[in-house]
């Protein structure tokens, strides 16, 4: 896979992951925890595809293959890092929405 193809694989999958994480939060906000969990899992799966592509680049670099740093790769890395933060925050926000929901039921 060409360097640019790997970057676009990362960007597209991590964009999907981020959208799924946001959907999970919105579903929790509306009390739909089952759909929220499915969206979170879908986000994790898309994120895994992006991380595997990222690992390809790291392996190439570790094997001495030159990896050109350019704006596309920087963008892919940035999106990857932001999605990781989004994933962690999604898990925390989902937990909080569940707590609020169950406290309101008492």
N, CA, C and O atoms as a GROMACS GRO file, in nm:
protein
  424
    1UNK      N    1   0.085  -0.118   0.000
    1UNK     CA    2   0.000   0.000   0.000
    1UNK      C    3   0.089   0.124   0.000
    1UNK      O    4   0.184   0.133   0.078
    2UNK      N    5   0.059   0.217  -0.086
    2UNK     CA    6   0.138   0.339  -0.095
    2UNK      C    7   0.118   0.424   0.031
    2UNK      O    8   0.016   0.414   0.100
    3UNK      N    9   0.216   0.506   0.058
    3UNK     CA   10   0.215   0.593   0.176
    3UNK      C   11   0.086   0.675   0.184
    3UNK      O   12   0.025   0.683   0.290
    4UNK      N   13   0.044   0.735   0.073
    4UNK     CA   14  -0.077   0.817   0.073
    4UNK      C   15  -0.200   0.732   0.099
    4UNK      O   16  -0.293   0.775   0.168
    5UNK      N   17  -0.201   0.610   0.043
    5UNK     CA   18  -0.316   0.522   0.066
    5UNK      C   19  -0.331   0.488   0.214
    5UNK      O   20  -0.442   0.484   0.267
    6UNK      N   21  -0.218   0.466   0.280
    6UNK     CA   22  -0.221   0.436   0.424
    6UNK      C   23  -0.276   0.557   0.499
    6UNK      O   24  -0.358   0.541   0.589
    7UNK      N   25  -0.233   0.675   0.463
    7UNK     CA   26  -0.283   0.797   0.529
    7UNK      C   27  -0.433   0.812   0.511
    7UNK      O   28  -0.505   0.842   0.606
    8UNK      N   29  -0.481   0.789   0.387
    8UNK     CA   30  -0.624   0.802   0.362
    8UNK      C   31  -0.704   0.692   0.434
    8UNK      O   32  -0.817   0.716   0.476
    9UNK      N   33  -0.646   0.574   0.447
    9UNK     CA   34  -0.711   0.467   0.523
    9UNK      C   35  -0.725   0.508   0.669
    9UNK      O   36  -0.829   0.488   0.730
   10UNK      N   37  -0.619   0.565   0.723
   10UNK     CA   38  -0.623   0.613   0.861
   10UNK      C   39  -0.729   0.721   0.875
   10UNK      O   40  -0.815   0.714   0.963
   11UNK      N   41  -0.724   0.822   0.789
   11UNK     CA   42  -0.815   0.936   0.799
   11UNK      C   43  -0.960   0.894   0.785
   11UNK      O   44  -1.045   0.938   0.863
   12UNK      N   45  -0.991   0.811   0.686
   12UNK     CA   46  -1.131   0.773   0.664
   12UNK      C   47  -1.184   0.686   0.778
   12UNK      O   48  -1.296   0.707   0.824
   13UNK      N   49  -1.105   0.591   0.824
   13UNK     CA   50  -1.152   0.505   0.932
   13UNK      C   51  -1.160   0.577   1.064
   13UNK      O   52  -1.251   0.553   1.144
   14UNK      N   53  -1.066   0.665   1.089
   14UNK     CA   54  -1.070   0.736   1.216
   14UNK      C   55  -1.182   0.840   1.216
   14UNK      O   56  -1.237   0.873   1.321
   15UNK      N   57  -1.216   0.892   1.098
   15UNK     CA   58  -1.332   0.981   1.088
   15UNK      C   59  -1.461   0.907   1.119
   15UNK      O   60  -1.549   0.958   1.187
   16UNK      N   61  -1.470   0.784   1.068
   16UNK     CA   62  -1.585   0.700   1.098
   16UNK      C   63  -1.591   0.668   1.247
   16UNK      O   64  -1.698   0.672   1.308
   17UNK      N   65  -1.476   0.638   1.305
   17UNK     CA   66  -1.471   0.608   1.448
   17UNK      C   67  -1.520   0.727   1.531
   17UNK      O   68  -1.602   0.711   1.622
   18UNK      N   69  -1.471   0.844   1.498
   18UNK     CA   70  -1.510   0.965   1.571
   18UNK      C   71  -1.660   0.990   1.559
   18UNK      O   72  -1.726   1.025   1.657
   19UNK      N   73  -1.715   0.972   1.440
   19UNK     CA   74  -1.859   0.989   1.420
   19UNK      C   75  -1.938   0.889   1.505
   19UNK      O   76  -2.041   0.924   1.563
   20UNK      N   77  -1.889   0.767   1.513
   20UNK     CA   78  -1.956   0.666   1.595
   20UNK      C   79  -1.948   0.699   1.744
   20UNK      O   80  -2.044   0.679   1.817
   21UNK      N   81  -1.833   0.750   1.787
   21UNK     CA   82  -1.820   0.788   1.928
   21UNK      C   83  -1.918   0.901   1.961
   21UNK      O   84  -1.980   0.901   2.067
   22UNK      N   85  -1.930   0.997   1.870
   22UNK     CA   86  -2.023   1.108   1.892
   22UNK      C   87  -2.166   1.056   1.896
   22UNK      O   88  -2.248   1.098   1.978
   23UNK      N   89  -2.196   0.963   1.804
   23UNK     CA   90  -2.330   0.902   1.803
   23UNK      C   91  -2.359   0.832   1.935
   23UNK      O   92  -2.471   0.839   1.986
   24UNK      N   93  -2.260   0.764   1.990
   24UNK     CA   94  -2.278   0.695   2.118
   24UNK      C   95  -2.316   0.794   2.228
   24UNK      O   96  -2.404   0.767   2.310
   25UNK      N   97  -2.249   0.908   2.229
   25UNK     CA   98  -2.281   1.010   2.330
   25UNK      C   99  -2.423   1.061   2.311
   25UNK      O  100  -2.498   1.073   2.407
   26UNK      N  101  -2.461   1.090   2.186
   26UNK     CA  102  -2.596   1.140   2.158
   26UNK      C  103  -2.702   1.038   2.198
   26UNK      O  104  -2.806   1.074   2.253
   27UNK      N  105  -2.675   0.912   2.171
   27UNK     CA  106  -2.771   0.807   2.209
   27UNK      C  107  -2.786   0.799   2.360
   27UNK      O  108  -2.897   0.784   2.411
   28UNK      N  109  -2.676   0.809   2.432
   28UNK     CA  110  -2.682   0.809   2.579
   28UNK      C  111  -2.760   0.929   2.629
   28UNK      O  112  -2.839   0.919   2.723
   29UNK      N  113  -2.736   1.041   2.567
   29UNK     CA  114  -2.806   1.164   2.605
   29UNK      C  115  -2.957   1.145   2.596
   29UNK      O  116  -3.034   1.200   2.675
   30UNK      N  117  -2.999   1.064   2.497
   30UNK     CA  118  -3.141   1.037   2.476
   30UNK      C  119  -3.189   0.911   2.548
   30UNK      O  120  -3.303   0.869   2.530
   31UNK      N  121  -3.101   0.850   2.629
   31UNK     CA  122  -3.139   0.734   2.708
   31UNK      C  123  -3.136   0.602   2.632
   31UNK      O  124  -3.181   0.500   2.685
   32UNK      N  125  -3.084   0.602   2.511
   32UNK     CA  126  -3.078   0.479   2.430
   32UNK      C  127  -2.940   0.415   2.447
   32UNK      O  128  -2.853   0.429   2.362
   33UNK      N  129  -2.923   0.346   2.559
   33UNK     CA  130  -2.792   0.292   2.595
   33UNK      C  131  -2.751   0.172   2.510
   33UNK      O  132  -2.632   0.149   2.488
   34UNK      N  133  -2.848   0.097   2.462
   34UNK     CA  134  -2.816  -0.019   2.378
   34UNK      C  135  -2.756   0.027   2.244
   34UNK      O  136  -2.654  -0.025   2.201
   35UNK      N  137  -2.819   0.124   2.181
   35UNK     CA  138  -2.767   0.176   2.055
   35UNK      C  139  -2.634   0.247   2.079
   35UNK      O  140  -2.545   0.242   1.995
   36UNK      N  141  -2.623   0.313   2.192
   36UNK     CA  142  -2.498   0.382   2.226
   36UNK      C  143  -2.383   0.284   2.234
   36UNK      O  144  -2.274   0.310   2.182
   37UNK      N  145  -2.406   0.172   2.298
   37UNK     CA  146  -2.301   0.071   2.310
   37UNK      C  147  -2.262   0.015   2.173
   37UNK      O  148  -2.144  -0.008   2.146
   38UNK      N  149  -2.360  -0.006   2.088
   38UNK     CA  150  -2.331  -0.054   1.952
   38UNK      C  151  -2.249   0.049   1.874
   38UNK      O  152  -2.156   0.012   1.802
   39UNK      N  153  -2.284   0.175   1.889
   39UNK     CA  154  -2.209   0.281   1.819
   39UNK      C  155  -2.066   0.289   1.872
   39UNK      O  156  -1.972   0.308   1.794
   40UNK      N  157  -2.049   0.275   2.003
   40UNK     CA  158  -1.915   0.279   2.061
   40UNK      C  159  -1.831   0.163   2.008
   40UNK      O  160  -1.714   0.182   1.974
   41UNK      N  161  -1.890   0.045   2.002
   41UNK     CA  162  -1.818  -0.072   1.951
   41UNK      C  163  -1.782  -0.053   1.804
   41UNK      O  164  -1.672  -0.088   1.761
   42UNK      N  165  -1.875   0.002   1.726
   42UNK     CA  166  -1.846   0.030   1.585
   42UNK      C  167  -1.730   0.129   1.573
   42UNK      O  168  -1.645   0.116   1.485
   43UNK      N  169  -1.728   0.227   1.661
   43UNK     CA  170  -1.618   0.324   1.663
   43UNK      C  171  -1.486   0.258   1.696
   43UNK      O  172  -1.383   0.288   1.636
   44UNK      N  173  -1.488   0.167   1.792
   44UNK     CA  174  -1.367   0.096   1.829
   44UNK      C  175  -1.316   0.009   1.714
   44UNK      O  176  -1.195  -0.002   1.692
   45UNK      N  177  -1.408  -0.053   1.641
   45UNK     CA  178  -1.368  -0.136   1.527
   45UNK      C  179  -1.306  -0.052   1.416
   45UNK      O  180  -1.204  -0.091   1.358
   46UNK      N  181  -1.366   0.062   1.385
   46UNK     CA  182  -1.311   0.149   1.282
   46UNK      C  183  -1.175   0.204   1.327
   46UNK      O  184  -1.083   0.218   1.247
   47UNK      N  185  -1.165   0.235   1.454
   47UNK     CA  186  -1.039   0.284   1.509
   47UNK      C  187  -0.930   0.180   1.497
   47UNK      O  188  -0.814   0.213   1.469
   48UNK      N  189  -0.965   0.054   1.519
   48UNK     CA  190  -0.868  -0.055   1.508
   48UNK      C  191  -0.812  -0.066   1.367
   48UNK      O  192  -0.692  -0.088   1.349
   49UNK      N  193  -0.897  -0.049   1.266
   49UNK     CA  194  -0.851  -0.052   1.127
   49UNK      C  195  -0.750   0.060   1.104
   49UNK      O  196  -0.646   0.040   1.042
   50UNK      N  197  -0.781   0.179   1.156
   50UNK     CA  198  -0.689   0.293   1.141
   50UNK      C  199  -0.557   0.266   1.211
   50UNK      O  200  -0.450   0.296   1.157
   51UNK      N  201  -0.563   0.210   1.330
   51UNK     CA  202  -0.441   0.181   1.406
   51UNK      C  203  -0.355   0.075   1.337
   51UNK      O  204  -0.232   0.083   1.340
   52UNK      N  205  -0.420  -0.022   1.275
   52UNK     CA  206  -0.344  -0.124   1.203
   52UNK      C  207  -0.270  -0.061   1.084
   52UNK      O  208  -0.155  -0.096   1.056
   53UNK      N  209  -0.335   0.031   1.014
   53UNK     CA  210  -0.270   0.101   0.904
   53UNK      C  211  -0.154   0.186   0.955
   53UNK      O  212  -0.048   0.194   0.892
   54UNK      N  213  -0.175   0.248   1.068
   54UNK     CA  214  -0.070   0.329   1.129
   54UNK      C  215   0.049   0.241   1.166
   54UNK      O  216   0.165   0.280   1.148
   55UNK      N  217   0.019   0.124   1.218
   55UNK     CA  218   0.126   0.030   1.256
   55UNK      C  219   0.208  -0.012   1.134
   55UNK      O  220   0.328  -0.036   1.145
   56UNK      N  221   0.144  -0.020   1.017
   56UNK     CA  222   0.217  -0.051   0.893
   56UNK      C  223   0.327   0.053   0.868
   56UNK      O  224   0.440   0.018   0.834
   57UNK      N  225   0.292   0.178   0.885
   57UNK     CA  226   0.391   0.285   0.865
   57UNK      C  227   0.504   0.275   0.967
   57UNK      O  228   0.621   0.293   0.933
   58UNK      N  229   0.470   0.246   1.089
   58UNK     CA  230   0.572   0.235   1.194
   58UNK      C  231   0.666   0.118   1.164
   58UNK      O  232   0.787   0.129   1.181
   59UNK      N  233   0.610   0.005   1.120
   59UNK     CA  234   0.693  -0.110   1.083
   59UNK      C  235   0.788  -0.076   0.970
   59UNK      O  236   0.906  -0.112   0.973
   60UNK      N  237   0.736  -0.006   0.867
   60UNK     CA  238   0.821   0.034   0.754
   60UNK      C  239   0.936   0.121   0.802
   60UNK      O  240   1.051   0.103   0.762
   61UNK      N  241   0.903   0.215   0.886
   61UNK     CA  242   1.006   0.305   0.938
   61UNK      C  243   1.108   0.227   1.022
   61UNK      O  244   1.228   0.251   1.011
   62UNK      N  245   1.059   0.135   1.104
   62UNK     CA  246   1.148   0.054   1.188
   62UNK      C  247   1.240  -0.034   1.104
   62UNK      O  248   1.351  -0.067   1.146
   63UNK      N  249   1.194  -0.072   0.986
   63UNK     CA  250   1.274  -0.153   0.896
   63UNK      C  251   1.366  -0.069   0.806
   63UNK      O  252   1.429  -0.122   0.715
   64UNK      N  253   1.372   0.059   0.834
   64UNK     CA  254   1.463   0.145   0.761
   64UNK      C  255   1.406   0.207   0.635
   64UNK      O  256   1.476   0.280   0.564
   65UNK      N  257   1.280   0.179   0.605
   65UNK     CA  258   1.219   0.240   0.487
   65UNK      C  259   1.187   0.386   0.517
   65UNK      O  260   1.127   0.417   0.620
   66UNK      N  261   1.227   0.474   0.429
   66UNK     CA  262   1.200   0.616   0.457
   66UNK      C  263   1.051   0.648   0.447
   66UNK      O  264   0.983   0.610   0.352
   67UNK      N  265   1.002   0.717   0.546
   67UNK     CA  266   0.863   0.762   0.549
   67UNK      C  267   0.866   0.915   0.542
   67UNK      O  268   0.915   0.982   0.633
   68UNK      N  269   0.814   0.966   0.433
   68UNK     CA  270   0.815   1.111   0.413
   68UNK      C  271   0.711   1.177   0.504
   68UNK      O  272   0.592   1.144   0.500
   69UNK      N  273   0.758   1.270   0.584
   69UNK     CA  274   0.665   1.347   0.667
   69UNK      C  275   0.608   1.459   0.581
   69UNK      O  276   0.681   1.542   0.529
   70UNK      N  277   0.477   1.458   0.568
   70UNK     CA  278   0.410   1.563   0.491
   70UNK      C  279   0.280   1.599   0.562
   70UNK      O  280   0.244   1.538   0.663
   71UNK      N  281   0.211   1.695   0.507
   71UNK     CA  282   0.089   1.744   0.571
   71UNK      C  283  -0.017   1.634   0.582
   71UNK      O  284  -0.091   1.630   0.681
   72UNK      N  285  -0.025   1.547   0.484
   72UNK     CA  286  -0.123   1.439   0.488
   72UNK      C  287  -0.097   1.344   0.604
   72UNK      O  288  -0.190   1.304   0.674
   73UNK      N  289   0.028   1.307   0.625
   73UNK     CA  290   0.062   1.220   0.737
   73UNK      C  291   0.041   1.290   0.871
   73UNK      O  292  -0.008   1.229   0.966
   74UNK      N  293   0.077   1.416   0.878
   74UNK     CA  294   0.055   1.492   1.001
   74UNK      C  295  -0.095   1.498   1.032
   74UNK      O  296  -0.135   1.483   1.147
   75UNK      N  297  -0.176   1.520   0.929
   75UNK     CA  298  -0.321   1.524   0.948
   75UNK      C  299  -0.373   1.388   0.997
   75UNK      O  300  -0.455   1.383   1.088
   76UNK      N  301  -0.325   1.280   0.936
   76UNK     CA  302  -0.367   1.146   0.978
   76UNK      C  303  -0.330   1.120   1.123
   76UNK      O  304  -0.411   1.068   1.200
   77UNK      N  305  -0.208   1.157   1.161
   77UNK     CA  306  -0.163   1.140   1.300
   77UNK      C  307  -0.249   1.223   1.396
   77UNK      O  308  -0.288   1.176   1.503
   78UNK      N  309  -0.278   1.345   1.356
   78UNK     CA  310  -0.358   1.434   1.440
   78UNK      C  311  -0.498   1.376   1.460
   78UNK      O  312  -0.549   1.375   1.572
   79UNK      N  313  -0.559   1.329   1.353
   79UNK     CA  314  -0.693   1.271   1.363
   79UNK      C  315  -0.692   1.146   1.449
   79UNK      O  316  -0.785   1.122   1.526
   80UNK      N  317  -0.587   1.067   1.436
   80UNK     CA  318  -0.574   0.944   1.515
   80UNK      C  319  -0.567   0.978   1.664
   80UNK      O  320  -0.634   0.915   1.746
   81UNK      N  321  -0.486   1.077   1.699
   81UNK     CA  322  -0.473   1.115   1.840
   81UNK      C  323  -0.602   1.175   1.894
   81UNK      O  324  -0.641   1.146   2.006
   82UNK      N  325  -0.668   1.258   1.813
   82UNK     CA  326  -0.794   1.318   1.858
   82UNK      C  327  -0.902   1.212   1.879
   82UNK      O  328  -0.981   1.222   1.973
   83UNK      N  329  -0.904   1.112   1.793
   83UNK     CA  330  -1.004   1.006   1.808
   83UNK      C  331  -0.978   0.923   1.933
   83UNK      O  332  -1.073   0.877   1.997
   84UNK      N  333  -0.852   0.904   1.968
   84UNK     CA  334  -0.822   0.832   2.092
   84UNK      C  335  -0.876   0.908   2.213
   84UNK      O  336  -0.932   0.849   2.305
   85UNK      N  337  -0.859   1.039   2.210
   85UNK     CA  338  -0.912   1.121   2.319
   85UNK      C  339  -1.065   1.115   2.319
   85UNK      O  340  -1.127   1.106   2.424
   86UNK      N  341  -1.124   1.120   2.200
   86UNK     CA  342  -1.270   1.112   2.187
   86UNK      C  343  -1.321   0.980   2.242
   86UNK      O  344  -1.424   0.976   2.309
   87UNK      N  345  -1.249   0.872   2.214
   87UNK     CA  346  -1.289   0.740   2.266
   87UNK      C  347  -1.289   0.740   2.419
   87UNK      O  348  -1.385   0.694   2.481
   88UNK      N  349  -1.183   0.791   2.478
   88UNK     CA  350  -1.175   0.792   2.624
   88UNK      C  351  -1.285   0.880   2.685
   88UNK      O  352  -1.348   0.843   2.784
   89UNK      N  353  -1.306   0.996   2.625
   89UNK     CA  354  -1.411   1.085   2.675
   89UNK      C  355  -1.549   1.025   2.655
   89UNK      O  356  -1.636   1.040   2.740
   90UNK      N  357  -1.570   0.957   2.543
   90UNK     CA  358  -1.699   0.892   2.517
   90UNK      C  359  -1.730   0.792   2.626
   90UNK      O  360  -1.843   0.787   2.677
   91UNK      N  361  -1.632   0.711   2.663
   91UNK     CA  362  -1.654   0.612   2.768
   91UNK      C  363  -1.693   0.679   2.899
   91UNK      O  364  -1.783   0.632   2.969
   92UNK      N  365  -1.627   0.788   2.932
   92UNK     CA  366  -1.658   0.859   3.057
   92UNK      C  367  -1.795   0.926   3.051
   92UNK      O  368  -1.871   0.920   3.147
   93UNK      N  369  -1.825   0.989   2.938
   93UNK     CA  370  -1.954   1.058   2.923
   93UNK      C  371  -2.069   0.958   2.924
   93UNK      O  372  -2.173   0.982   2.984
   94UNK      N  373  -2.048   0.843   2.857
   94UNK     CA  374  -2.152   0.739   2.859
   94UNK      C  375  -2.179   0.693   3.001
   94UNK      O  376  -2.294   0.675   3.041
   95UNK      N  377  -2.073   0.675   3.076
   95UNK     CA  378  -2.088   0.633   3.216
   95UNK      C  379  -2.168   0.738   3.295
   95UNK      O  380  -2.258   0.704   3.372
   96UNK      N  381  -2.135   0.864   3.274
   96UNK     CA  382  -2.206   0.971   3.346
   96UNK      C  383  -2.353   0.977   3.308
   96UNK      O  384  -2.439   0.992   3.395
   97UNK      N  385  -2.383   0.964   3.178
   97UNK     CA  386  -2.524   0.965   3.136
   97UNK      C  387  -2.600   0.847   3.197
   97UNK      O  388  -2.716   0.862   3.236
   98UNK      N  389  -2.537   0.732   3.206
   98UNK     CA  390  -2.602   0.616   3.267
   98UNK      C  391  -2.628   0.641   3.415
   98UNK      O  392  -2.735   0.610   3.466
   99UNK      N  393  -2.529   0.698   3.483
   99UNK     CA  394  -2.545   0.730   3.625
   99UNK      C  395  -2.660   0.827   3.645
   99UNK      O  396  -2.744   0.807   3.734
  100UNK      N  397  -2.665   0.931   3.565
  100UNK     CA  398  -2.773   1.030   3.575
  100UNK      C  399  -2.908   0.964   3.551
  100UNK      O  400  -3.004   0.988   3.624
  101UNK      N  401  -2.913   0.881   3.448
  101UNK     CA  402  -3.038   0.813   3.414
  101UNK      C  403  -3.088   0.728   3.531
  101UNK      O  404  -3.205   0.735   3.568
  102UNK      N  405  -2.999   0.649   3.588
  102UNK     CA  406  -3.040   0.561   3.696
  102UNK      C  407  -3.068   0.637   3.826
  102UNK      O  408  -3.152   0.595   3.906
  103UNK      N  409  -3.001   0.747   3.847
  103UNK     CA  410  -3.031   0.829   3.964
  103UNK      C  411  -3.169   0.894   3.951
  103UNK      O  412  -3.240   0.909   4.051
  104UNK      N  413  -3.206   0.931   3.830
  104UNK     CA  414  -3.339   0.989   3.809
  104UNK      C  415  -3.449   0.889   3.832
  104UNK      O  416  -3.562   0.926   3.867
  105UNK      N  417  -3.419   0.762   3.812
  105UNK     CA  418  -3.519   0.657   3.832
  105UNK      C  419  -3.549   0.631   3.978
  105UNK      O  420  -3.653   0.576   4.012
  106UNK      N  421  -3.457   0.671   4.066
  106UNK     CA  422  -3.473   0.645   4.210
  106UNK      C  423  -3.575   0.738   4.271
  106UNK      O  424  -3.601   0.730   4.391
   0.00000   0.00000   0.00000
